[in-house]
Amino acid sequence: MKKIDLGKYALVLAVIALCTSLLMVFGSSLGLWEPIVGFKASRQYNDLVGYMVVLVALVAVIYALSTKQSYIKAIISLILGIAILGPNLIGKITHTVKYPPIHDISTDTVTPPEFKQLTDDREGAINTLVYGGDDIAKQQVIAFPHIKSIQSPLSPTDAFTKAMHIAKSMGWTMVVENPVTLHYEGTAHTPYFNFADDIVIRVKARQTGSIIDIRSVSRIGRGDRGVNAQRISTFIEHFNQANNKA
């Protein structure tokens, strides 16, 4: 009686499942659907798909060992199944940071930079660009006390030029760039699920240089899992490094 090569079928299933998992994450970047569609699908089905692959792979390994067949394909399938479950497994074994349920982060929470070109009717937006006030500010200060205005010795014009260089290096899509009013607006997309976040940069003069403020707002979602804060932190880090080299 011919032995069934379960390892082959397990491997085919694992490859299809992995491609499906990746498609849920990057499908929006390919223009297949809106970011929220891939995000919801991944949250609902990714672990289910991963556990299914692992289960089938384990059966294939046991079958291969019991029938003295090669179990290499089954082991590869098992590895792919674990890879699909990777985000979930990492979340369970590492310390999970609890971020506040906010999606609007600003270096200036008293008089945050205002959007002039982008409006609440921007594509795919549910969240408003109107700042939420003291409630948002208090949560931000507790969660991200390091996010503050940049105090630079550069002139306002030079600081704005430097800020624009950093914005471009970070891959943001420019909406408006005004070197006269020292005002910039742009859009950034997250590497996973392709969520859009809108950014405004404001540069003002001070006695010994300039003050640079930046604000980043998610288009959808109550919370942003720290994405906007991380973006602003990266911008500040790059700007300060550039200041030190200047």
TORPA-4810 file (N, C-alpha, C, O; in nm, 3 decimals):
<nodes>
NODE_1_0.084_-0.120_0.000_0.000_0.000_0.000_0.087_0.124_0.000_0.179_0.138_0.081_M
NODE_2_0.057_0.214_-0.091_0.136_0.335_-0.105_0.114_0.428_0.013_0.000_0.453_0.055_K
NODE_3_0.226_0.477_0.067_0.216_0.567_0.181_0.180_0.709_0.135_0.228_0.756_0.032_K
NODE_4_0.097_0.774_0.212_0.056_0.912_0.181_0.164_1.009_0.230_0.214_0.996_0.341_I
NODE_5_0.198_1.103_0.146_0.297_1.204_0.183_0.225_1.323_0.248_0.200_1.425_0.184_D
NODE_6_0.192_1.307_0.376_0.120_1.413_0.447_0.205_1.539_0.459_0.152_1.650_0.465_L
NODE_7_0.336_1.520_0.464_0.426_1.634_0.476_0.410_1.730_0.359_0.417_1.852_0.375_G
NODE_8_0.390_1.675_0.240_0.373_1.759_0.121_0.246_1.842_0.131_0.246_1.962_0.103_K
NODE_9_0.138_1.777_0.172_0.011_1.851_0.184_0.017_1.955_0.296_-0.040_2.064_0.286_Y
NODE_10_0.087_1.919_0.403_0.102_2.014_0.514_0.183_2.136_0.470_0.153_2.249_0.510_A
NODE_11_0.285_2.112_0.389_0.368_2.222_0.341_0.291_2.313_0.248_0.303_2.436_0.256_L
NODE_12_0.212_2.254_0.159_0.130_2.335_0.068_0.033_2.422_0.149_0.017_2.540_0.121_V
NODE_13_-0.030_2.362_0.248_-0.123_2.436_0.334_-0.051_2.549_0.407_-0.103_2.660_0.417_L
NODE_14_0.069_2.519_0.457_0.145_2.619_0.533_0.184_2.737_0.446_0.177_2.852_0.489_A
NODE_15_0.225_2.709_0.322_0.265_2.817_0.230_0.145_2.904_0.197_0.155_3.027_0.197_V
NODE_16_0.033_2.842_0.168_-0.089_2.917_0.137_-0.131_3.001_0.258_-0.170_3.117_0.244_I
NODE_17_-0.123_2.942_0.375_-0.162_3.013_0.498_-0.070_3.130_0.525_-0.116_3.238_0.564_A
NODE_18_0.060_3.112_0.505_0.156_3.221_0.527_0.131_3.336_0.429_0.134_3.453_0.468_L
NODE_19_0.106_3.302_0.303_0.076_3.405_0.203_-0.052_3.481_0.240_-0.061_3.602_0.222_C
NODE_20_-0.150_3.407_0.291_-0.275_3.470_0.333_-0.251_3.564_0.450_-0.306_3.674_0.455_T
NODE_21_-0.170_3.520_0.545_-0.138_3.602_0.662_-0.068_3.731_0.621_-0.100_3.839_0.670_S
NODE_22_0.028_3.718_0.531_0.102_3.836_0.483_0.011_3.929_0.403_0.024_4.051_0.410_L
NODE_23_-0.080_3.870_0.327_-0.171_3.951_0.246_-0.263_4.034_0.334_-0.295_4.148_0.301_L
NODE_24_-0.306_3.978_0.447_-0.391_4.054_0.537_-0.316_4.176_0.592_-0.377_4.280_0.617_M
NODE_25_-0.186_4.162_0.611_-0.106_4.270_0.666_-0.070_4.375_0.561_-0.075_4.495_0.588_V
NODE_26_-0.035_4.329_0.441_0.017_4.420_0.339_-0.079_4.444_0.222_-0.044_4.514_0.127_F
NODE_27_-0.198_4.386_0.228_-0.293_4.400_0.119_-0.332_4.545_0.091_-0.350_4.583_-0.025_G
NODE_28_-0.344_4.625_0.197_-0.379_4.765_0.178_-0.270_4.841_0.104_-0.299_4.929_0.022_S
NODE_29_-0.144_4.807_0.131_-0.032_4.871_0.062_-0.035_4.839_-0.088_0.018_4.915_-0.169_S
NODE_30_-0.095_4.726_-0.123_-0.108_4.686_-0.263_-0.234_4.743_-0.326_-0.261_4.720_-0.444_L
NODE_31_-0.312_4.817_-0.249_-0.433_4.878_-0.300_-0.552_4.784_-0.310_-0.647_4.812_-0.383_G
NODE_32_-0.548_4.673_-0.237_-0.655_4.573_-0.245_-0.775_4.608_-0.160_-0.888_4.574_-0.195_L
NODE_33_-0.753_4.676_-0.046_-0.862_4.712_0.043_-0.814_4.820_0.139_-0.697_4.856_0.141_W
NODE_34_-0.907_4.871_0.219_-0.874_4.973_0.317_-0.795_4.911_0.433_-0.812_4.792_0.461_E
NODE_35_-0.710_4.989_0.500_-0.629_4.935_0.610_-0.709_4.864_0.717_-0.666_4.760_0.768_P
NODE_36_-0.824_4.918_0.752_-0.903_4.859_0.860_-0.954_4.720_0.823_-0.975_4.636_0.911_I
NODE_37_-0.973_4.695_0.694_-1.020_4.563_0.649_-0.914_4.457_0.679_-0.945_4.352_0.736_V
NODE_38_-0.790_4.485_0.640_-0.682_4.391_0.666_-0.656_4.375_0.814_-0.628_4.264_0.861_G
NODE_39_-0.665_4.485_0.889_-0.641_4.481_1.033_-0.743_4.392_1.104_-0.706_4.308_1.185_F
NODE_40_-0.871_4.412_1.072_-0.976_4.331_1.134_-0.965_4.185_1.094_-0.984_4.095_1.177_K
NODE_41_-0.933_4.160_0.968_-0.919_4.022_0.921_-0.803_3.952_0.992_-0.814_3.836_1.030_A
NODE_42_-0.693_4.025_1.009_-0.577_3.966_1.075_-0.607_3.934_1.220_-0.570_3.828_1.270_S
NODE_43_-0.674_4.026_1.289_-0.708_4.003_1.430_-0.803_3.885_1.446_-0.797_3.811_1.545_R
NODE_44_-0.892_3.867_1.349_-0.994_3.763_1.360_-0.946_3.626_1.315_-0.985_3.523_1.371_Q
NODE_45_-0.861_3.625_1.211_-0.830_3.496_1.148_-0.684_3.452_1.156_-0.655_3.334_1.137_Y
NODE_46_-0.590_3.543_1.182_-0.449_3.506_1.173_-0.413_3.392_1.269_-0.351_3.294_1.227_N
NODE_47_-0.451_3.404_1.395_-0.418_3.299_1.491_-0.487_3.167_1.457_-0.429_3.060_1.473_D
NODE_48_-0.611_3.177_1.410_-0.685_3.056_1.372_-0.611_2.982_1.261_-0.596_2.860_1.265_L
NODE_49_-0.566_3.058_1.161_-0.491_2.999_1.049_-0.361_2.938_1.099_-0.323_2.828_1.059_V
NODE_50_-0.292_3.011_1.188_-0.165_2.962_1.240_-0.180_2.833_1.318_-0.102_2.739_1.299_G
NODE_51_-0.279_2.827_1.406_-0.300_2.705_1.486_-0.340_2.587_1.397_-0.303_2.473_1.424_Y
NODE_52_-0.414_2.615_1.291_-0.454_2.508_1.199_-0.330_2.450_1.131_-0.318_2.328_1.118_M
NODE_53_-0.240_2.536_1.088_-0.117_2.489_1.022_-0.033_2.408_1.120_0.018_2.301_1.084_V
NODE_54_-0.017_2.456_1.242_0.062_2.385_1.342_0.003_2.247_1.370_0.076_2.148_1.381_V
NODE_55_-0.128_2.241_1.382_-0.195_2.113_1.409_-0.172_2.013_1.296_-0.136_1.898_1.320_L
NODE_56_-0.194_2.058_1.173_-0.174_1.970_1.058_-0.028_1.927_1.048_0.001_1.812_1.017_V
NODE_57_0.063_2.021_1.074_0.206_1.990_1.066_0.246_1.885_1.170_0.324_1.795_1.142_A
NODE_58_0.192_1.898_1.289_0.223_1.801_1.395_0.172_1.662_1.359_0.239_1.561_1.381_L
NODE_59_0.053_1.658_1.302_-0.002_1.529_1.256_0.089_1.470_1.149_0.116_1.350_1.147_V
NODE_60_0.137_1.556_1.058_0.224_1.510_0.950_0.357_1.459_1.005_0.411_1.361_0.954_A
NODE_61_0.410_1.525_1.108_0.536_1.481_1.169_0.517_1.344_1.234_0.598_1.253_1.214_V
NODE_62_0.411_1.330_1.310_0.385_1.202_1.378_0.364_1.090_1.276_0.413_0.978_1.293_I
NODE_63_0.291_1.121_1.170_0.265_1.020_1.067_0.395_0.980_0.997_0.419_0.863_0.972_Y
NODE_64_0.479_1.079_0.968_0.606_1.051_0.900_0.696_0.964_0.988_0.760_0.871_0.938_A
NODE_65_0.702_0.994_1.115_0.785_0.915_1.207_0.732_0.772_1.221_0.809_0.677_1.228_L
NODE_66_0.600_0.758_1.226_0.540_0.626_1.245_0.553_0.539_1.120_0.555_0.416_1.130_S
NODE_67_0.561_0.603_1.004_0.572_0.527_0.878_0.714_0.531_0.823_0.740_0.483_0.712_T
NODE_68_0.805_0.588_0.902_0.947_0.595_0.865_0.968_0.669_0.733_1.049_0.629_0.650_K
NODE_69_0.895_0.778_0.715_0.913_0.865_0.600_0.995_0.987_0.641_1.019_1.011_0.760_Q
NODE_70_1.037_1.063_0.542_1.106_1.188_0.570_1.007_1.287_0.631_0.895_1.304_0.583_S
NODE_71_1.049_1.352_0.737_0.961_1.447_0.805_1.006_1.593_0.783_0.960_1.683_0.853_Y
NODE_72_1.097_1.614_0.687_1.151_1.749_0.664_1.040_1.847_0.623_1.033_1.958_0.676_I
NODE_73_0.955_1.807_0.529_0.846_1.895_0.484_0.751_1.928_0.599_0.704_2.041_0.612_K
NODE_74_0.725_1.827_0.682_0.635_1.849_0.795_0.697_1.947_0.896_0.628_2.032_0.952_A
NODE_75_0.828_1.934_0.917_0.896_2.025_1.010_0.895_2.168_0.954_0.873_2.263_1.028_I
NODE_76_0.918_2.181_0.824_0.912_2.315_0.763_0.773_2.374_0.779_0.758_2.493_0.807_I
NODE_77_0.672_2.291_0.760_0.534_2.336_0.779_0.511_2.384_0.921_0.445_2.486_0.943_S
NODE_78_0.565_2.310_1.016_0.550_2.347_1.157_0.617_2.482_1.184_0.561_2.566_1.255_L
NODE_79_0.734_2.502_1.127_0.806_2.628_1.145_0.725_2.744_1.086_0.717_2.851_1.146_I
NODE_80_0.666_2.722_0.968_0.585_2.827_0.906_0.461_2.859_0.990_0.420_2.975_1.000_L
NODE_81_0.401_2.755_1.049_0.286_2.776_1.135_0.322_2.859_1.257_0.248_2.949_1.297_G
NODE_82_0.437_2.828_1.317_0.483_2.905_1.433_0.513_3.050_1.392_0.488_3.143_1.469_I
NODE_83_0.566_3.067_1.270_0.595_3.202_1.221_0.467_3.284_1.208_0.465_3.403_1.239_A
NODE_84_0.361_3.221_1.162_0.232_3.289_1.150_0.182_3.333_1.288_0.122_3.440_1.302_I
NODE_85_0.206_3.249_1.386_0.164_3.280_1.523_0.263_3.372_1.595_0.241_3.411_1.709_L
NODE_86_0.372_3.406_1.527_0.480_3.484_1.587_0.436_3.607_1.664_0.472_3.620_1.781_G
NODE_87_0.358_3.699_1.603_0.317_3.819_1.675_0.243_3.788_1.805_0.264_3.855_1.906_P
NODE_88_0.157_3.687_1.801_0.082_3.648_1.921_0.175_3.591_2.027_0.164_3.626_2.145_N
NODE_89_0.265_3.505_1.986_0.357_3.441_2.080_0.450_3.543_2.144_0.477_3.537_2.264_L
NODE_90_0.501_3.636_2.062_0.591_3.740_2.114_0.518_3.826_2.217_0.574_3.864_2.320_I
NODE_91_0.391_3.856_2.187_0.312_3.936_2.279_0.290_3.870_2.413_0.277_3.937_2.515_G
NODE_92_0.287_3.736_2.413_0.261_3.663_2.537_0.387_3.647_2.622_0.377_3.637_2.745_K
NODE_93_0.504_3.644_2.558_0.627_3.621_2.634_0.703_3.750_2.666_0.800_3.748_2.742_I
NODE_94_0.660_3.861_2.609_0.726_3.989_2.636_0.633_4.080_2.715_0.512_4.059_2.720_T
NODE_95_0.693_4.181_2.775_0.615_4.278_2.852_0.536_4.365_2.757_0.592_4.430_2.669_H
NODE_96_0.406_4.368_2.775_0.319_4.448_2.689_0.301_4.588_2.747_0.256_4.605_2.860_T
NODE_97_0.338_4.688_2.667_0.324_4.827_2.710_0.178_4.869_2.693_0.119_4.849_2.588_V
NODE_98_0.121_4.927_2.799_-0.016_4.974_2.792_-0.018_5.122_2.754_0.024_5.208_2.831_K
NODE_99_-0.068_5.149_2.635_-0.074_5.286_2.587_-0.212_5.344_2.615_-0.312_5.271_2.616_Y
NODE_100_-0.219_5.475_2.637_-0.350_5.537_2.661_-0.434_5.535_2.534_-0.379_5.530_2.424_P
NODE_101_-0.565_5.538_2.547_-0.654_5.533_2.429_-0.662_5.668_2.358_-0.769_5.727_2.346_P
NODE_102_-0.547_5.716_2.312_-0.542_5.843_2.239_-0.469_5.822_2.107_-0.389_5.730_2.094_I
NODE_103_-0.496_5.908_2.010_-0.438_5.894_1.877_-0.388_6.027_1.822_-0.356_6.038_1.703_H
NODE_104_-0.381_6.130_1.908_-0.340_6.264_1.868_-0.228_6.307_1.962_-0.253_6.336_2.079_D
NODE_105_-0.104_6.312_1.910_0.013_6.344_1.992_0.078_6.472_1.942_0.096_6.491_1.822_I
NODE_106_0.112_6.560_2.034_0.171_6.689_1.998_0.282_6.727_2.095_0.274_6.699_2.214_S
NODE_107_0.387_6.790_2.043_0.494_6.838_2.130_0.447_6.958_2.212_0.503_6.986_2.318_T
NODE_108_0.347_7.026_2.165_0.287_7.139_2.237_0.141_7.105_2.262_0.059_7.109_2.170_D
NODE_109_0.108_7.073_2.386_-0.029_7.035_2.419_-0.114_7.153_2.465_-0.234_7.139_2.486_T
NODE_110_-0.053_7.269_2.479_-0.126_7.389_2.519_-0.180_7.462_2.396_-0.299_7.494_2.388_V
NODE_111_-0.091_7.486_2.301_-0.132_7.546_2.173_-0.077_7.458_2.062_0.019_7.496_1.995_T
NODE_112_-0.136_7.342_2.040_-0.083_7.247_1.942_-0.087_7.303_1.800_-0.175_7.383_1.768_P
NODE_113_0.007_7.263_1.715_0.004_7.307_1.574_-0.130_7.272_1.509_-0.185_7.165_1.532_P
NODE_114_-0.180_7.361_1.428_-0.310_7.340_1.364_-0.293_7.303_1.217_-0.204_7.353_1.149_E
NODE_115_-0.380_7.215_1.171_-0.384_7.180_1.029_-0.459_7.289_0.953_-0.566_7.333_0.996_F
NODE_116_-0.403_7.330_0.841_-0.466_7.434_0.760_-0.514_7.381_0.625_-0.614_7.427_0.571_K
NODE_117_-0.441_7.285_0.572_-0.476_7.228_0.442_-0.561_7.102_0.458_-0.665_7.088_0.394_Q
NODE_118_-0.516_7.011_0.543_-0.590_6.887_0.567_-0.712_6.918_0.653_-0.707_7.000_0.744_L
NODE_119_-0.822_6.850_0.623_-0.947_6.873_0.695_-1.006_6.740_0.743_-0.952_6.633_0.715_T
NODE_120_-1.115_6.749_0.814_-1.180_6.628_0.867_-1.236_6.538_0.759_-1.266_6.421_0.785_D
NODE_121_-1.252_6.589_0.637_-1.306_6.506_0.530_-1.196_6.440_0.446_-1.221_6.395_0.335_D
NODE_122_-1.072_6.435_0.501_-0.964_6.367_0.428_-1.000_6.220_0.410_-1.076_6.163_0.488_R
NODE_123_-0.944_6.160_0.307_-0.984_6.025_0.266_-0.967_5.922_0.378_-0.862_5.912_0.441_E
NODE_124_-1.074_5.847_0.402_-1.070_5.737_0.499_-1.067_5.780_0.644_-1.048_5.697_0.732_G
NODE_125_-1.087_5.909_0.671_-1.075_5.958_0.808_-1.205_5.946_0.886_-1.313_5.976_0.835_A
NODE_126_-1.192_5.901_1.009_-1.303_5.899_1.104_-1.274_5.999_1.217_-1.364_6.066_1.266_I
NODE_127_-1.147_6.008_1.256_-1.107_6.098_1.363_-1.099_6.243_1.315_-1.065_6.269_1.200_N
NODE_128_-1.129_6.334_1.404_-1.121_6.476_1.374_-0.977_6.527_1.390_-0.895_6.465_1.458_T
NODE_129_-0.949_6.640_1.327_-0.819_6.705_1.343_-0.825_6.814_1.450_-0.725_6.880_1.478_L
NODE_130_-0.941_6.831_1.510_-0.955_6.928_1.619_-0.896_6.865_1.745_-0.935_6.755_1.783_V
NODE_131_-0.803_6.934_1.809_-0.735_6.879_1.926_-0.833_6.857_2.041_-0.923_6.938_2.063_Y
NODE_132_-0.814_6.747_2.113_-0.908_6.706_2.217_-0.898_6.781_2.348_-0.983_6.762_2.435_G
NODE_133_-0.797_6.868_2.365_-0.789_6.951_2.485_-0.720_6.886_2.603_-0.635_6.798_2.587_G
NODE_134_-0.758_6.931_2.724_-0.688_6.891_2.847_-0.690_6.741_2.872_-0.591_6.685_2.921_D
NODE_135_-0.799_6.674_2.839_-0.809_6.530_2.865_-0.702_6.454_2.788_-0.635_6.366_2.842_D
NODE_136_-0.686_6.489_2.661_-0.583_6.425_2.577_-0.445_6.463_2.626_-0.355_6.379_2.636_I
NODE_137_-0.428_6.590_2.657_-0.297_6.641_2.700_-0.249_6.571_2.828_-0.133_6.533_2.837_A
NODE_138_-0.339_6.555_2.926_-0.301_6.492_3.052_-0.258_6.346_3.032_-0.161_6.300_3.093_K
NODE_139_-0.330_6.275_2.946_-0.293_6.135_2.919_-0.158_6.127_2.848_-0.078_6.037_2.875_Q
NODE_140_-0.134_6.221_2.757_-0.006_6.220_2.686_0.111_6.249_2.779_0.214_6.182_2.772_Q
NODE_141_0.095_6.347_2.867_0.203_6.384_2.957_0.242_6.267_3.047_0.360_6.248_3.077_V
NODE_142_0.143_6.190_3.090_0.171_6.074_3.175_0.241_5.963_3.097_0.337_5.902_3.144_I
NODE_143_0.191_5.937_2.976_0.245_5.826_2.897_0.374_5.861_2.825_0.463_5.776_2.812_A
NODE_144_0.385_5.984_2.777_0.501_6.024_2.697_0.558_6.157_2.746_0.552_6.257_2.673_F
NODE_145_0.613_6.161_2.868_0.664_6.287_2.923_0.782_6.345_2.846_0.813_6.463_2.860_P
NODE_146_0.849_6.262_2.765_0.967_6.308_2.692_0.932_6.386_2.566_1.020_6.450_2.507_H
NODE_147_0.807_6.382_2.525_0.768_6.451_2.402_0.741_6.598_2.432_0.639_6.634_2.491_I
NODE_148_0.835_6.681_2.392_0.827_6.825_2.416_0.876_6.901_2.293_0.936_6.843_2.203_K
NODE_149_0.849_7.030_2.291_0.893_7.114_2.180_1.045_7.109_2.166_1.116_7.098_2.266_S
NODE_150_1.092_7.119_2.044_1.235_7.121_2.017_1.285_7.265_2.028_1.234_7.354_1.959_I
NODE_151_1.382_7.288_2.113_1.444_7.420_2.127_1.575_7.416_2.047_1.668_7.343_2.082_Q
NODE_152_1.581_7.494_1.940_1.696_7.486_1.850_1.768_7.620_1.840_1.704_7.725_1.840_S
NODE_153_1.902_7.618_1.832_1.978_7.741_1.812_1.972_7.789_1.666_2.015_7.900_1.635_P
NODE_154_1.917_7.705_1.578_1.907_7.742_1.437_1.806_7.854_1.417_1.712_7.869_1.495_L
NODE_155_1.826_7.932_1.313_1.727_8.034_1.278_1.599_7.963_1.234_1.605_7.847_1.194_S
NODE_156_1.485_8.030_1.240_1.360_7.966_1.199_1.366_7.909_1.056_1.316_7.800_1.030_P
NODE_157_1.427_7.984_0.966_1.437_7.937_0.827_1.522_7.811_0.817_1.484_7.715_0.750_T
NODE_158_1.636_7.812_0.885_1.725_7.695_0.881_1.660_7.576_0.952_1.674_7.462_0.909_D
NODE_159_1.590_7.605_1.061_1.523_7.496_1.134_1.414_7.434_1.048_1.396_7.312_1.049_A
NODE_160_1.341_7.516_0.974_1.236_7.464_0.887_1.296_7.380_0.775_1.243_7.274_0.741_F
NODE_161_1.406_7.427_0.718_1.474_7.350_0.613_1.519_7.215_0.666_1.505_7.112_0.600_T
NODE_162_1.575_7.216_0.787_1.620_7.092_0.850_1.501_6.998_0.875_1.510_6.878_0.853_K
NODE_163_1.391_7.055_0.921_1.272_6.974_0.949_1.218_6.911_0.821_1.175_6.796_0.822_A
NODE_164_1.221_6.987_0.712_1.172_6.933_0.584_1.261_6.820_0.535_1.212_6.722_0.478_M
NODE_165_1.389_6.832_0.557_1.482_6.726_0.516_1.452_6.598_0.593_1.454_6.489_0.537_H
NODE_166_1.426_6.612_0.723_1.397_6.496_0.806_1.264_6.434_0.765_1.251_6.312_0.756_I
NODE_167_1.163_6.519_0.739_1.032_6.468_0.697_1.044_6.384_0.571_0.982_6.278_0.560_A
NODE_168_1.122_6.432_0.475_1.141_6.358_0.350_1.218_6.229_0.373_1.188_6.126_0.312_K
NODE_169_1.317_6.234_0.462_1.396_6.113_0.490_1.313_6.006_0.560_1.344_5.888_0.551_S
NODE_170_1.207_6.049_0.630_1.120_5.955_0.699_1.008_5.904_0.609_0.923_5.825_0.652_M
NODE_171_1.008_5.949_0.483_0.915_5.895_0.384_0.774_5.949_0.389_0.682_5.885_0.338_G
NODE_172_0.755_6.065_0.450_0.620_6.121_0.458_0.579_6.181_0.324_0.663_6.235_0.251_W
NODE_173_0.451_6.173_0.292_0.397_6.233_0.171_0.359_6.377_0.200_0.273_6.402_0.285_T
NODE_174_0.421_6.471_0.131_0.398_6.612_0.157_0.263_6.658_0.104_0.227_6.628_-0.010_M
NODE_175_0.189_6.731_0.185_0.062_6.790_0.145_0.080_6.938_0.120_0.035_6.990_0.017_V
NODE_176_0.146_7.007_0.211_0.179_7.148_0.192_0.310_7.178_0.264_0.334_7.130_0.375_V
NODE_177_0.395_7.257_0.199_0.524_7.296_0.256_0.542_7.445_0.226_0.567_7.483_0.112_E
NODE_178_0.530_7.528_0.330_0.535_7.673_0.311_0.654_7.732_0.387_0.647_7.747_0.509_N
NODE_179_0.763_7.765_0.317_0.882_7.819_0.383_0.864_7.963_0.432_0.948_8.014_0.506_P
NODE_180_0.755_8.026_0.390_0.729_8.164_0.435_0.663_8.162_0.573_0.707_8.231_0.665_V
NODE_181_0.557_8.082_0.586_0.488_8.071_0.715_0.549_7.964_0.804_0.506_7.945_0.918_T
NODE_182_0.650_7.894_0.752_0.719_7.788_0.826_0.620_7.681_0.873_0.620_7.640_0.989_L
NODE_183_0.538_7.637_0.779_0.431_7.543_0.808_0.438_7.425_0.711_0.456_7.442_0.591_H
NODE_184_0.424_7.305_0.766_0.429_7.183_0.685_0.317_7.089_0.727_0.287_7.077_0.846_Y
NODE_185_0.256_7.024_0.630_0.160_6.918_0.656_0.192_6.799_0.565_0.226_6.817_0.448_E
NODE_186_0.181_6.681_0.619_0.211_6.561_0.541_0.138_6.440_0.597_0.069_6.449_0.699_G
NODE_187_0.153_6.330_0.529_0.088_6.206_0.570_0.190_6.093_0.573_0.270_6.077_0.480_T
NODE_188_0.187_6.015_0.679_0.274_5.898_0.693_0.186_5.774_0.695_0.071_5.778_0.739_A
NODE_189_0.242_5.663_0.649_0.169_5.536_0.651_0.247_5.435_0.733_0.369_5.424_0.722_H
NODE_190_0.175_5.360_0.816_0.240_5.259_0.899_0.290_5.145_0.811_0.227_5.113_0.710_T
NODE_191_0.402_5.083_0.848_0.456_4.973_0.767_0.364_4.852_0.763_0.363_4.778_0.665_P
NODE_192_0.287_4.832_0.870_0.192_4.721_0.874_0.050_4.774_0.861_0.011_4.867_0.932_Y
NODE_193_-0.026_4.715_0.774_-0.167_4.749_0.748_-0.186_4.882_0.676_-0.297_4.912_0.631_F
NODE_194_-0.079_4.964_0.664_-0.083_5.085_0.582_-0.180_5.191_0.635_-0.243_5.263_0.557_N
NODE_195_-0.193_5.201_0.767_-0.278_5.305_0.824_-0.217_5.443_0.797_-0.095_5.460_0.801_F
NODE_196_-0.302_5.541_0.769_-0.257_5.677_0.741_-0.264_5.763_0.866_-0.365_5.763_0.937_A
NODE_197_-0.156_5.836_0.894_-0.152_5.932_1.003_-0.110_6.067_0.945_-0.021_6.073_0.860_D
NODE_198_-0.173_6.173_0.990_-0.144_6.306_0.936_-0.056_6.385_1.032_-0.070_6.376_1.154_D
NODE_199_0.034_6.463_0.974_0.138_6.531_1.050_0.139_6.680_1.016_0.122_6.718_0.900_I
NODE_200_0.159_6.763_1.118_0.178_6.906_1.095_0.301_6.950_1.173_0.321_6.911_1.288_V
NODE_201_0.384_7.032_1.109_0.504_7.086_1.173_0.495_7.239_1.172_0.459_7.300_1.071_I
NODE_202_0.528_7.298_1.285_0.524_7.444_1.299_0.659_7.492_1.354_0.708_7.438_1.453_R
NODE_203_0.716_7.593_1.291_0.842_7.652_1.338_0.817_7.798_1.374_0.761_7.874_1.295_V
NODE_204_0.859_7.836_1.494_0.844_7.975_1.538_0.979_8.028_1.589_1.065_7.952_1.633_K
NODE_205_0.994_8.158_1.580_1.118_8.221_1.626_1.116_8.237_1.777_1.010_8.252_1.838_A
NODE_206_1.234_8.234_1.837_1.252_8.267_1.977_1.377_8.355_1.987_1.441_8.379_1.885_R
NODE_207_1.412_8.402_2.104_1.520_8.499_2.118_1.653_8.446_2.066_1.729_8.519_2.001_Q
NODE_208_1.680_8.319_2.095_1.810_8.263_2.056_1.796_8.146_1.960_1.866_8.047_1.973_T
NODE_209_1.707_8.157_1.865_1.692_8.049_1.768_1.548_8.026_1.730_1.479_8.117_1.684_G
NODE_210_1.502_7.904_1.749_1.366_7.871_1.705_1.306_7.759_1.789_1.377_7.685_1.858_S
NODE_211_1.174_7.747_1.782_1.100_7.640_1.849_1.028_7.559_1.741_0.954_7.615_1.660_I
NODE_212_1.049_7.430_1.741_0.987_7.342_1.641_0.886_7.252_1.713_0.920_7.183_1.809_I
NODE_213_0.763_7.255_1.664_0.659_7.168_1.719_0.605_7.078_1.609_0.595_7.117_1.493_D
NODE_214_0.571_6.958_1.648_0.517_6.859_1.554_0.400_6.786_1.618_0.400_6.758_1.738_I
NODE_215_0.303_6.757_1.537_0.183_6.687_1.585_0.148_6.577_1.485_0.157_6.597_1.364_R
NODE_216_0.110_6.461_1.536_0.078_6.346_1.452_-0.056_6.288_1.495_-0.076_6.260_1.613_S
NODE_217_-0.148_6.270_1.398_-0.286_6.229_1.428_-0.327_6.111_1.340_-0.310_6.116_1.218_V
NODE_218_-0.382_6.007_1.400_-0.430_5.892_1.323_-0.566_5.922_1.261_-0.648_5.992_1.321_S
NODE_219_-0.589_5.870_1.142_-0.717_5.894_1.075_-0.830_5.808_1.133_-0.945_5.851_1.136_R
NODE_220_-0.796_5.689_1.178_-0.899_5.603_1.238_-0.843_5.539_1.364_-0.722_5.531_1.383_I
NODE_221_-0.933_5.495_1.450_-0.893_5.426_1.572_-0.891_5.518_1.692_-0.844_5.631_1.684_G
NODE_222_-0.942_5.470_1.803_-0.941_5.549_1.926_-0.799_5.562_1.980_-0.756_5.671_2.019_R
NODE_223_-0.727_5.451_1.983_-0.588_5.451_2.027_-0.496_5.416_1.911_-0.541_5.365_1.809_G
NODE_224_-0.367_5.445_1.927_-0.272_5.421_1.817_-0.158_5.328_1.855_-0.066_5.307_1.777_D
NODE_225_-0.165_5.271_1.978_-0.061_5.179_2.026_0.077_5.244_2.027_0.179_5.176_2.008_R
NODE_226_0.080_5.374_2.048_0.207_5.445_2.060_0.275_5.480_1.930_0.388_5.529_1.930_G
NODE_227_0.208_5.458_1.817_0.270_5.482_1.686_0.302_5.630_1.664_0.412_5.663_1.620_V
NODE_228_0.206_5.718_1.694_0.230_5.860_1.672_0.340_5.914_1.763_0.422_5.996_1.722_N
NODE_229_0.340_5.868_1.888_0.444_5.911_1.981_0.582_5.865_1.933_0.679_5.939_1.942_A
NODE_230_0.590_5.742_1.883_0.717_5.690_1.834_0.764_5.768_1.712_0.883_5.794_1.697_Q
NODE_231_0.670_5.805_1.626_0.706_5.884_1.507_0.764_6.019_1.547_0.866_6.063_1.493_R
NODE_232_0.699_6.085_1.642_0.747_6.215_1.686_0.881_6.201_1.758_0.970_6.284_1.740_I
NODE_233_0.895_6.098_1.839_1.022_6.074_1.909_1.136_6.055_1.810_1.246_6.107_1.830_S
NODE_234_1.109_5.981_1.703_1.211_5.959_1.600_1.247_6.090_1.531_1.364_6.117_1.506_T
NODE_235_1.146_6.172_1.501_1.171_6.302_1.440_1.257_6.389_1.531_1.354_6.450_1.485_F
NODE_236_1.224_6.394_1.659_1.300_6.474_1.753_1.444_6.425_1.762_1.538_6.505_1.765_I
NODE_237_1.460_6.294_1.766_1.594_6.236_1.773_1.676_6.274_1.650_1.792_6.315_1.662_E
NODE_238_1.617_6.262_1.533_1.687_6.298_1.410_1.721_6.448_1.407_1.830_6.487_1.365_H
NODE_239_1.628_6.530_1.452_1.652_6.675_1.450_1.765_6.713_1.546_1.852_6.793_1.512_F
NODE_240_1.763_6.655_1.664_1.869_6.686_1.762_2.005_6.637_1.716_2.106_6.702_1.739_N
NODE_241_2.007_6.521_1.650_2.132_6.472_1.594_2.183_6.567_1.488_2.303_6.597_1.482_Q
NODE_242_2.091_6.615_1.405_2.130_6.709_1.301_2.177_6.841_1.362_2.270_6.903_1.311_A
NODE_243_2.115_6.882_1.473_2.157_7.003_1.543_2.300_6.990_1.594_2.380_7.083_1.584_N
NODE_244_2.330_6.873_1.650_2.463_6.851_1.706_2.571_6.851_1.599_2.686_6.888_1.624_N
NODE_245_2.531_6.809_1.478_2.628_6.806_1.368_2.644_6.941_1.302_2.742_6.968_1.233_K
NODE_246_2.543_7.028_1.325_2.544_7.158_1.257_2.656_7.247_1.312_2.672_7.361_1.267_A
</nodes>
